[in-house]
Amino acid sequence: MPKLVMKFGGTSVADLERIRNVANKVKREVDRGYQVAVVVSAMAGETNKMVAWARELSPLHDAREYDTVVSSGEQVTSGLLAIALQHIGVQARSWLGWQIPIRTSGLHGSAAITEIDAKVLNERLAQGQVAVIAGFQGIGPDNRITTLGRGGSDTSAVAVAAALKAERCDIYTDVDGVYTTDPRITPKAQKLDKIAYEEMLEMASLGAKVLQTRSVELAMIHRVRVQVLSSFEDLPGTLVCDEDEIVEQQLVSGIAYSRDEAKITLVKVPDKPGVAAAIFGPLADGGINVDMIVQNVSEDGKFTDMTFTVGRAEFERAIHIIERNIGAIGYQKLLTDKNVAKVSVIGVGMRTHAGVAQTMFKTLAEKGINIQVISTSEIKISVLIAAELTDTAVRALHTAYGLDK
Amino acid sequence: MPKLVMKFGGTSVADLERIRNVANKVKREVDRGYQVAVVVSAMAGETNKMVAWARELSPLHDAREYDTVVSSGEQVTSGLLAIALQHIGVQARSWLGWQIPIRTSGLHGSAAITEIDAKVLNERLAQGQVAVIAGFQGIGPDNRITTLGRGGSDTSAVAVAAALKAERCDIYTDVDGVYTTDPRITPKAQKLDKIAYEEMLEMASLGAKVLQTRSVELAMIHRVRVQVLSSFEDLPGTLVCDEDEIVEQQLVSGIAYSRDEAKITLVKVPDKPGVAAAIFGPLADGGINVDMIVQNVSEDGKFTDMTFTVGRAEFERAIHIIERNIGAIGYQKLLTDKNVAKVSVIGVGMRTHAGVAQTMFKTLAEKGINIQVISTSEIKISVLIAAELTDTAVRALHTAYGLDK
């Protein structure tokens, strides 16, 4: 019998009525002939409440104890859903991370799954018992509960699907799929039937926060087919899959944007070997993630301007690190701009098609939008623009690439 | 270094401020030179909330899943207290039932502790680390979380104290000790400095609900010295200990009462062998606990009256069972009375002293209180009286046995 993993987030199990609703959805898949494993998050709000408690007791709390506390939320929902399933005649049993076990690294608070022993789960599934698995948690090398970081239940679900060799991993959430762009910006945004792993990865990391990035990486590595769909509507969602499975591949699949950017420019940096290392070494040591980097051509061969972006939350720290290293770097002036946004065009089709970038630049020029920084990858072109022009840019690009419905 | 077990109930860890207060109490004992293990309950109200959820989802829920859900409350407080202790500079680590492990029987919902492996705990204590243990829970033979029944954290604490060979087990609660009788009935009730295990057992099972009965039995078997004291005041409590440790043993230690009784009389039962079995066999099969039993002397050798008491919660079921078995029993009339109370005089001293019962009967007679049923054990005399005379009886007996302060 084919196996199916179903994952339900915090809003989908927020109260007993919704837990009953989830039980009915699970029963339907069982009745269709699937062997089902369900992965659940904590009831909405529970994890936040416990995180706040830990912080209030000690701002620098022990991550091991934090994990013990916050993992309890998923424990509660797994037991309650098992009870709700049994009540409607579906055999079910809850499973905590340590019971399966789901082994993880020892990095408490954001551990990585290293191994899932699917033996017992497979036996129970074969007996017709639904496995209700507490998401977000595992067990570390020290025999202590670990958690996978916020949104980690998505990763739990994909990892379980990989271990069980499931036909599909359905992620039920409060949106009904992945869109060509943010529907709040343009009502012409369309729900995608399918999206390639690589595209989803770019979408996820660029602020289309439907799935945790790590879960998409894991799905891509293990070729787990992931469907994103709504808990509250009865409609097919978006399938995240191998690009080979997408027959009518569009050149561009979506337009993503991020307003969490800040731009830093070092003016008149000496144009000599080692200067990039002098700038980005201390930033990396400080744990600051540098995104786009542009080095202007040096006019006189002596000085150059270096521009880069960092996340807005890390902006102040980045400035502090740069200023502390002025001696080693030797810049003349530091310019900053927090009023910027990154807009990206994403599509695996651009690997084999020229002209995608040109369309982007031309469209933005026609709208009078100035491009401040450009960066590209195999399947993505990103530009940095003034923040207030984000909506205009996204709408124009959505139309230009033929994504309007 | 001597070892100490400290147990804190739900009201003692009801919020973060109280958890901080508990941490300070633990630190004080550490500073005094004790190796400390702490056993905690769930925050007040949490367990009830989860029990209600399980019931609402399914009145006949799976006890395994119930245990998974409700055990989460102690998990949260153990982690939070460990964080609070570390915050004030006390090394601490939380321990869940399955981590120690605390092995139990497989009777989910009211499991019995079968074994505690104290090896790792002892190592950690020797390193100066406080062990914060989730009470109420263990792990069953099926590798699933079990719970010990309501109030089970007392039992956890005593079992841990026995396993660690602790000098004492301090049970912090919302009362400040064990009293000679209920202070709500007479302000002359005195706090006892010490009470023998056997006496405490009678007190606990008779409605002086300070400690779970099972925890007292366990303490008696393993000779664990248990102190009951207040979380909110800084005073010594009552030590539950071996009677040899009580130098000035009183004849009577306390007056207990219970209003949860109901009396059933079968009039004109045939006075022949096997009639008691015909009555009490079906009741036992129905899980009904019969307490006091009196069989009147048969006047004519043919018929007798049989009177007994059951818990008021089981009264209706008991009547139903008796009526169903009228053929086998053959009584002529069934009289019932729910308006009764049991008053008991308790003291290990009565083993070696005559006249204790006589004082009771005389005192009640002087107050015009009619005794309906009498039952006695080695260290206890109980009488059944009209419920409305309970307070009068308790006060008079308290004075008669010299317990007034």
Boltz contact constraints between the chains, C-beta under 6 A:
constraints:
  - contact:
      token1: [A, 16]
      token2: [B, 56]
      max_distance: 6.0
  - contact:
      token1: [A, 16]
      token2: [B, 57]
      max_distance: 6.0
  - contact:
      token1: [A, 54]
      token2: [B, 83]
      max_distance: 6.0
  - contact:
      token1: [A, 56]
      token2: [B, 16]
      max_distance: 6.0
  - contact:
      token1: [A, 57]
      token2: [B, 16]
      max_distance: 6.0
  - contact:
      token1: [A, 57]
      token2: [B, 83]
      max_distance: 6.0
  - contact:
      token1: [A, 57]
      token2: [B, 84]
      max_distance: 6.0
  - contact:
      token1: [A, 58]
      token2: [B, 83]
      max_distance: 6.0
  - contact:
      token1: [A, 58]
      token2: [B, 87]
      max_distance: 6.0
  - contact:
      token1: [A, 61]
      token2: [B, 83]
      max_distance: 6.0
  - contact:
      token1: [A, 62]
      token2: [B, 86]
      max_distance: 6.0
  - contact:
      token1: [A, 65]
      token2: [B, 79]
      max_distance: 6.0
  - contact:
      token1: [A, 65]
      token2: [B, 82]
      max_distance: 6.0
  - contact:
      token1: [A, 65]
      token2: [B, 83]
      max_distance: 6.0
  - contact:
      token1: [A, 65]
      token2: [B, 94]
      max_distance: 6.0
  - contact:
      token1: [A, 68]
      token2: [B, 79]
      max_distance: 6.0
  - contact:
      token1: [A, 68]
      token2: [B, 94]
      max_distance: 6.0
  - contact:
      token1: [A, 69]
      token2: [B, 76]
      max_distance: 6.0
  - contact:
      token1: [A, 69]
      token2: [B, 79]
      max_distance: 6.0
  - contact:
      token1: [A, 69]
      token2: [B, 80]
      max_distance: 6.0
  - contact:
      token1: [A, 72]
      token2: [B, 72]
      max_distance: 6.0
  - contact:
      token1: [A, 72]
      token2: [B, 75]
      max_distance: 6.0
  - contact:
      token1: [A, 72]
      token2: [B, 76]
      max_distance: 6.0
  - contact:
      token1: [A, 75]
      token2: [B, 72]
      max_distance: 6.0
  - contact:
      token1: [A, 76]
      token2: [B, 69]
      max_distance: 6.0
  - contact:
      token1: [A, 76]
      token2: [B, 72]
      max_distance: 6.0
  - contact:
      token1: [A, 79]
      token2: [B, 65]
      max_distance: 6.0
  - contact:
      token1: [A, 79]
      token2: [B, 68]
      max_distance: 6.0
  - contact:
      token1: [A, 79]
      token2: [B, 69]
      max_distance: 6.0
  - contact:
      token1: [A, 80]
      token2: [B, 69]
      max_distance: 6.0
  - contact:
      token1: [A, 82]
      token2: [B, 65]
      max_distance: 6.0
  - contact:
      token1: [A, 83]
      token2: [B, 54]
      max_distance: 6.0
  - contact:
      token1: [A, 83]
      token2: [B, 57]
      max_distance: 6.0
  - contact:
      token1: [A, 83]
      token2: [B, 58]
      max_distance: 6.0
  - contact:
      token1: [A, 83]
      token2: [B, 61]
      max_distance: 6.0
  - contact:
      token1: [A, 83]
      token2: [B, 65]
      max_distance: 6.0
  - contact:
      token1: [A, 84]
      token2: [B, 57]
      max_distance: 6.0
  - contact:
      token1: [A, 86]
      token2: [B, 62]
      max_distance: 6.0
  - contact:
      token1: [A, 87]
      token2: [B, 58]
      max_distance: 6.0
  - contact:
      token1: [A, 94]
      token2: [B, 65]
      max_distance: 6.0
  - contact:
      token1: [A, 94]
      token2: [B, 68]
      max_distance: 6.0
